[in-house]
């Protein structure tokens, strides 16, 4: 099924998405990779507030290349999501509703997705130049010293993703393999 959604992503919207759905995201999302996730985790350990309001947010695991030719951002492909697995459950418990990356997730992340009615979306790896065309603006909002791993606020239009893990725990990486074996 093909769906168009607006970010920030409410829990109601996240719960309406099912593993295997093709989704086009328009609106505001954030980027954060390993180093930014580590800093956010450390800030929470110290009792500090996060540099962004995480409630109903989608975090795209991406570190862009430099912008060229008047574009707001360079290549914007996803990074391997499992590198954020030790941080993701805590952020989902705090209200984050969606993650965008590539690759499998740990059982702890899957459990947090189900517990919180969230969703894990996959962007196509290797298509960073194409995905960057969906990004209309990019602004560093936290941890500027991290360079490409800084947290960025993006305005996206019809960013194509696929629902991999839905709010009920259905996992496309598992169901697709079972379906393929039937052929």
C-alpha positions in Angstrom: 0.0 0.0 0.0 1.2 3.5 -0.8 0.7 6.3 1.8 1.5 9.9 2.2 2.2 11.2 5.7 3.1 14.4 7.3 5.9 14.8 9.9 6.0 15.3 12.8 4.5 11.8 13.0 1.8 11.2 15.6 1.4 7.8 17.3 -2.0 7.6 15.5 -0.2 7.9 12.1 2.6 5.5 13.2 0.0 2.9 14.1 -1.8 3.3 10.7 1.4 2.1 8.9 2.0 -1.6 8.2 5.1 -3.5 7.4 5.6 -3.4 3.6 3.8 -0.1 3.1 5.5 2.4 0.8 5.4 5.8 2.5 6.2 9.3 1.3 7.1 11.7 4.2 6.6 15.4 3.9 7.3 17.9 6.7 9.9 18.3 9.5 12.3 15.4 10.5 15.7 15.4 12.2 19.0 13.7 11.5 21.2 12.1 14.1 23.9 9.4 13.9 26.1 7.6 16.4 27.9 10.6 18.0 24.8 12.7 18.4 22.9 9.8 19.9 25.7 9.2 22.3 25.6 12.9 23.4 21.8 12.8 23.8 22.1 9.7 25.9 24.8 11.3 28.1 22.7 14.5 28.5 19.8 12.4 29.7 22.1 10.6 32.1 23.0 14.0 33.6 19.3 14.9 33.9 19.6 17.5 31.1 17.0 18.2 28.4 17.6 17.0 24.9 18.6 19.7 22.3 15.4 18.9 20.4 11.8 18.1 21.5 11.8 14.4 20.7 8.0 13.9 21.0 6.4 12.7 17.7 9.7 13.1 15.9 11.2 11.0 13.2 15.0 10.7 13.3 16.7 9.9 10.0 20.0 8.1 10.6 22.0 10.1 8.0 25.1 12.2 7.8 25.0 14.3 4.6 27.8 15.1 2.3 28.5 18.8 1.6 25.9 20.7 -0.4 26.6 21.6 -4.0 25.2 23.8 -6.6 22.8 25.8 -4.5 21.2 22.7 -3.0 20.4 22.7 0.8 22.3 19.4 1.3 24.6 16.9 -0.4 24.0 13.2 -0.8 21.6 12.1 2.0 21.6 8.3 2.1 20.7 6.3 5.3 23.3 4.8 7.6 23.1 1.4 9.2 20.4 1.7 11.9 21.8 -1.0 14.2 24.5 1.4 15.3 21.8 3.4 17.2 20.2 0.3 18.8 21.7 0.9 22.2 20.1 4.4 22.3 16.9 4.0 20.3 14.7 2.3 23.0 15.3 5.2 25.4 14.3 7.8 22.8 11.2 5.9 21.8 10.2 5.7 25.5 10.5 9.5 25.6 8.1 10.0 22.7 10.0 9.6 19.4 7.7 8.0 17.0 9.7 7.0 13.9 13.2 6.1 12.9 14.6 6.1 9.3 17.6 4.1 8.4 18.6 0.8 6.8 19.2 -2.7 8.0 17.9 -4.9 10.8 17.2 -3.8 14.4 17.8 -5.5 17.7 15.0 -7.2 19.7 15.3 -4.4 22.2 14.4 -1.9 19.5 11.6 -4.0 18.2 10.2 -4.4 21.7 10.4 -0.6 22.2 8.6 0.0 18.8 5.7 -2.2 19.9 5.6 -0.9 23.5 5.4 2.7 22.2 3.3 2.3 19.1 6.1 3.5 16.9 7.5 2.6 13.5 10.9 1.9 11.8 11.2 3.0 8.2 13.9 2.1 5.7 15.3 4.5 3.1 17.1 3.0 0.1 20.8 2.6 0.7 22.9 3.8 -2.2 20.3 6.3 -3.3 21.6 9.3 -1.3 21.8 11.7 -4.3 18.2 10.9 -5.2 17.0 11.2 -1.6 18.7 14.6 -1.3 16.3 15.9 -3.9 13.4 15.4 -1.4 15.2 17.7 1.1 14.0 21.3 0.8 16.0 22.8 3.7 18.6 21.7 6.2 19.7 23.5 9.4 22.1 22.4 12.0 20.2 22.6 15.4 22.6 20.9 17.8 26.2 19.6 18.2 27.6 21.6 15.3 31.1 20.5 16.3 30.2 17.0 15.1 30.2 18.1 11.5 28.2 15.6 9.4 27.0 13.9 12.6 25.4 17.1 14.0 21.7 17.1 14.5 19.9 18.7 11.6 16.4 19.8 11.1 15.2 18.9 7.6 12.2 20.0 5.7 11.4 17.1 3.3 8.9 16.6 0.6 7.8 13.1 -0.5 10.8 11.4 1.0 10.3 7.7 -0.1 10.6 5.1 2.7 9.3 1.6 3.3 7.8 0.4 6.6 10.1 -2.3 7.9 8.8 -2.7 11.5 5.3 -1.6 12.3 3.7 -0.8 15.7 2.6 -4.4 16.0 6.1 -5.8 15.6 5.6 -7.1 12.1 9.0 -7.1 10.5 9.4 -6.9 6.7 12.9 -8.4 6.9 11.4 -11.6 8.3 8.1 -11.7 6.5 9.6 -11.0 3.1 12.1 -13.9 3.5 9.2 -16.2 4.4 7.3 -15.1 1.3 10.3 -15.4 -0.9 10.9 -19.0 0.2 7.3 -19.9 -0.9 8.2 -18.9 -4.5 
